[in-house]
Amino acid sequence: MPYSSCSNQYLLHILKRSEYNQVVHAHSDALYRFALHFLRNVEEARDVVQDCFEKLWVNREQVSEEKAKSWLFTCAHHQMLNFVQRNRIQQQHLEHQARQQNSSVDLRFEAQQLIQELIKDLPPLQKSILLMRDLEGYSYDEIGQMLNISEAQVKVYLFRARMKVKKMVKGQFVLAS
């Protein structure tokens, strides 16, 4: 009997590991894209993704496979907010330099560069929701679950983010003419 109970525990551990590996395989690309669009830095995005999967491994017994996606995106969102707070001064300096360079650069932006420029000044929650909905294609309900807010709040934040982007786009074209 001790052998069978020991082997059952071993099988449960293997099952958890295989579930974890399935979760990593299923969500790593989307999580990386989300972090990359938010942070605009390959290494920082990789760090966020790695940290989230490390935290998932540590908490694997408390997180079910069905909730893993939501848990990972919530974790990434919080990691990115913490990162932004810790590096606010450095980031503001870099953004200031980027704005100075952009003012002297020709106004012909590629679509991806224009998107980055338009969303960089959005509040972090609005930025996350806009990226999740418009870039990653998640539903309002999925976004709400990932960020622990209601579907109605998701819609409100998305509306506000789109309005801000729309105002900025109008400002870009007014300045260009």
Secondary structure, DSSP 4 states (H G I P E B T S, - for coil): -HHHHHHHHHHHHHHHHHHHHHHHHHHHHHHHHHHHHHH--HHHHHHHHHHHHHHHHHTTTTS-GGGHHHHHHHHHHHHHHHHHHHTHHHHHHHHHHHHHHHHHS-S---HHHHHHHHHTTS-HHHHHHHIIIIIS---HHHHHHHHT--HHHHHHHHHHHHHHHHHHHHHHHHHH-
